[in-house]
Amino acid sequence: MKKYKAYCFDLDGTVYRGENPIVEAKEFIHYLQQQGIEPFFATNNAKMTGAQVQKKLYKMGIEAKANHIMTSAIATAKYIANHFPNKLVKVLGGDGLRQALVDAGMKIVNENPDVLVQGMNPELTYQMLADACYDVQNGAVFVATNGDIKYPSEFGFAPGNGALAELIHNVTDVAPIYIGKPAPHMLEIIRQEFNLQKEDMLMIGDNYDTDILAGINYGIDTLHVNTGVTHTKDVKAKEQPATYTVDTLLEMMK
Ligand SMILES: [Mg+2]
C-alpha cells in the first residue's frame, strides 16, 4: 500500500467500541507513531470536546495530539468562524459544541441569532425545538454538526442529530448545512491547517455512508475496515467502493 502523511481515523467502530479499544486499530496507530506519523481523528460525535476525546483515547493506551482531533463540533465552530465571523450564534447543542464555538471566538446568544447551530443535546425540549424553528423562520442561517439519523444504543436505535435537524428542516423548509461526514469539511480543515495535499491523505472508517463517502466526496483515498457499521461485501458492491478494504487494521502492517 501507498504511504500517506495523514491517516484520518474515524473513532466509533474504527478505533474503539464504546469504552473498549479495537486492539488491531490501536496496534496500527502505535505502528504509525513509531515511524513518526501522528494520526488524525475525525468523528461526527459532537457531544465530546477535543480534550474529552483525547482523555478517552489516553485511557485506552492511545496518545493523540490535541490538534489532531477533529470532532464535528470543532469543525462546525471553525466553519462558522470562517464563513460568518462577527455574527451572533445560538447553540442548540451540548457542551462540546458550545465550548468549540467559544474557543473559535464566536459570540453566543439565546435570542435573535444570525446563525442557529444544532448539535446533539440529550436535554433538548419541545420548546427549544420550537424556538429553533422560529429562529430559522426569522432568517437565522441553519447549521448542524452532523446528519446521522440514528445511532445504536443498548435498547435499539436512538434518534441522532440528523433526525432532530430534519425535524426543523420539515417545519421550516430550510435545509441545514451539515458539517460532519459525509460532508468533507473536517477533512478540508485538516488539510488546510497542516498544509497537506489531497494525495497525502487517507480516510479510514467503518461506515461507508459517512466515513468512506466523506473521503470520496473530498477526493482522497479511503480505507474501509470491517469492524463496525458497514460490511466489506456491501462496500465492495458499491458503485464507488473504497480504495482499500480490510477486515482489521492489522492487515495494514503487513
Ligand atoms: Mg464509525
Boltz pocket constraint, residues with backbone or C-beta under 6 A from the ligand:
constraints:
  - pocket:
      binder: B
      contacts: [[A, 10], [A, 11], [A, 12], [A, 13], [A, 14], [A, 205], [A, 206], [A, 207], [A, 228]]
      max_distance: 6.0
